[in-house]
Each structure stands twice: as C-alpha cells, then as structure tokens.
Amino acid sequence: FLIKNFLPIGFLICIVWMLAWPWPGEKVEQWKVANYVVVETACIVVIFVISGLALKTEEITYAIKHPAPLIYGLVAILGVTPCLAFVTIRLPLHPAEFVIGLTAFAVGPTTLAQGQTLVAQAGGNTALALMLLVLTNMLAVFTVPFLFKAVLSSKADSVQINSANLLINLVITILAPAIVVRDLIKPVARWVSGHRVTMSLLNNGALLVIVWVQLCSAHDRLMQQAFKDIVLIIVAAVLLHFVFVAINWPMIILFRFPPREAVAAMIMSSQKTMPFAVSIIALLPASLGSKGLLTLPPLICQVSQLFCDIWIANYFGKKVRAVYHLVSNRQHQSS
C-alpha cells in the first residue's frame, strides 16, 4: 500500500510538515550557488538521471514499430494540449502565482512514472508509453521555454522571461543528466533496469523534496490565501485535465489505433508532469512571485489527474482484456 501510494502520501506529509514546522524547508531554500538553489537543482538532476537510466533500447525499437500512435502522442502532448495554456493564463485566479503555476503545468510534456504505471494497469503498450515519456520530456526542453514565453507575452500585464536562459538551464538540469549518465555509466543503467521499484521511489522522493522546500518557503503567503482561492485552483486543475481527456478520447477513436496502443496514447497524451513544471518554476525569476505559490497548482494537477485516471485506466483495462479475450477465443476455435 505504501509503495503504491508513495506519491500521494508524500504530498500529504509535505503539506502537514509545511503547516506544522516550515523552518527547515525555509533554511534549505536559502542554500544557493550562483542562481541555483542547491537542493532543488540536485533533486531535478536526480529525477531526470533516473529517467534516462531506465530507458531500454529494445523498448524504443518496439515502440517505433507503431509509428502512428507515437506520432499522434508527440503532436498531442507537445503541440495540441499546450495550446490550452493560452486559456489558463487568462483565468481569473488569485493570487497571480496560481495562474502562472497552472500555465507552467499546461505547457509541459507528459507525466513520468505515473502515466506508465496507469498504462500498465490498463493493459496498454508500456513500451509506447515509455517512448512518449522520454521523447516528450527531452523535446520539451527545446519547445517549452519559447512556448511559455509566448503564452506569458500574450497577456499584456504579464512579466517577461528570458526563454534562451531558461532553455540553457533546462538543458543543464534535465537533458544532459538524462542522456550523458545513461551512455557513460552503462553498468549502472543495467542495475537500474533490475531495480525499478527502488528507482521509482527515489525519483518520487526527489520530487517530494522539491515540493517540501518550495511549500515551506511559501508558508507565510499560503496562510494568507482565502479558502475560496484554494477551491478555485482545485476546480481549475480538475477541469484542465478533463479538457485534455475530451480532446484525446475522440481522436483515439477516430484514428482506430490497436487497443493496447490506443490506451497508451490516450493516457499519456492526457497527462502532464509535475517535475518538469517544478523545474521550470525553480528557474523562473523572483519577479514572478513566490516559488511555493507557483508550485501549488502543479501539485494539485498531479494529484487530481492521478485520481481521475485511475478510473479511466480501469475502464480501458476492462475493454482491452475483453478484446484480447475475444481474439484469443476466435483463434482457439479456428485451430
């Protein structure tokens, strides 16, 4: 139970700790080298090193054999769903950090371990899910800085960001660790492939440390927020996810993908990843507001999409098992 629900339980602990004793997190947030918060940056590197080490070459080859769902997923994740950020940036949420945090989540790539776990639960193609996970998180390093700047610039009163500087920082903290470590330390990569549960816990643990630091550093401002503002951001997060699902579900039916590939493309294209959003937020200028308040919307989005997609995964799982049971029976009868 604890392993299966490690992330939701961890989020709850972070929130309770922030409410009860924010001082340690506030002090950790002050440890900086140049413009980098040491602990946050180290955790970001850990998250994407593990993602790179977990990637198997044979899984890439298998997923490439199904190019249509792969191409659809890439376009949906990096091209279609991020366009909703032009809507989220105009939502009348308060404080302004909630709007920017929700937008940072909307422009990002698909989720990491969570999406692949749900695809497996639904009987989907996990190799395709992993391929979408890795490719979108790598490509997003190059697409998100410019898209995020365009979204912020589309709102007249928004603060501008340096997209080139954000790109460089994302390459340093995300892309380089994921690629370089995998190729240079192949024995470690082989060990990681045999200890996926441990690596998943370490990955999620690093994410929780980032959340803990940022929530504690924003304790005072969080306590000043009206209850209705918290409720509104929760509603906005849930609605955003259902819009993603409403976009992708009809398209999956229209393209008539094979059942297992359809499940993978559907789930992965309807989710966004909190670690990438948190990475962006950690690199944003202080003029955009409190990092803790900026982090709260991605946290809420991550939790809400998990609970929503557990139901979706169960629904698809029954459909996939029914299809393959029918095919198996027909093959048995014909033989």
TAJO-V766655 format. One line per field, one symbol per residue. ss: DSSP state (~ for helix, > for strand, _ for the rest). phi: phi as a letter, one per 40 degrees, with the letter a starting at -180 (. if undefined). burial: # if it has 9 or more other C-alpha atoms within 8 Angstrom, else .. Layout:
# TAJO-V766655
ss = ???
phi = ???
burial = ???
This chain:
# TAJO-V766655
ss = _____~~~~~~~~~~~~~~~__~~~~~~~__>>__>>~~~~~~~~~~~~~~~~___~~~~~~~~__~~~~~~~~~~~~~~~~~~~~~~_______~~~~~~~~~~~______~~~~~~~~~____~~~~~~~~~~~~~~~~~~~~~~~~~~~~_________~~~~~~~~~~~~~~~~~~~~~~_~~~~~~~~__~~~~~~~~~~~~~~~~~~~~~~_~~~~~___~~~~~~~~~~~~~~~~~~~~~~~~~~~~~___~~~~~~~~~~~____~~~~~~~~~___~~~__~~~~~~~~~~~~~~~~~~~~~~~~~~~~~~~~~~~~~~~~~~~~_
phi = .cccbdcdccdccdcccdccacddcccccccbbfbccdcccccccddccccccccbcccccccccbcccccddcccccbccccccccccbcccbcccccccccccccccccccdccccccccgcccccccccdcccccccdcccdcccccccccbdccccbcccccdccccccbccdcccccccbcccccccccbcccccccdccccccccccccccbdcccccccdccccccccccccdcccdccccdccccccfcddccccccccccbbbbcdccccccccccccchccccccdddccccccccccccccccccdcccccccccccccccccc
burial = .....##.###..##.##...#..##.##.##....#####.#############...##.###.#..##.###############.##...#...################..##.#####################.##########.###.#.......#..##.###########.##......#..##..#..###.#################.##..#...##.###..##..#..##..##..#....#.##########################.....#################..##..######.##.#............
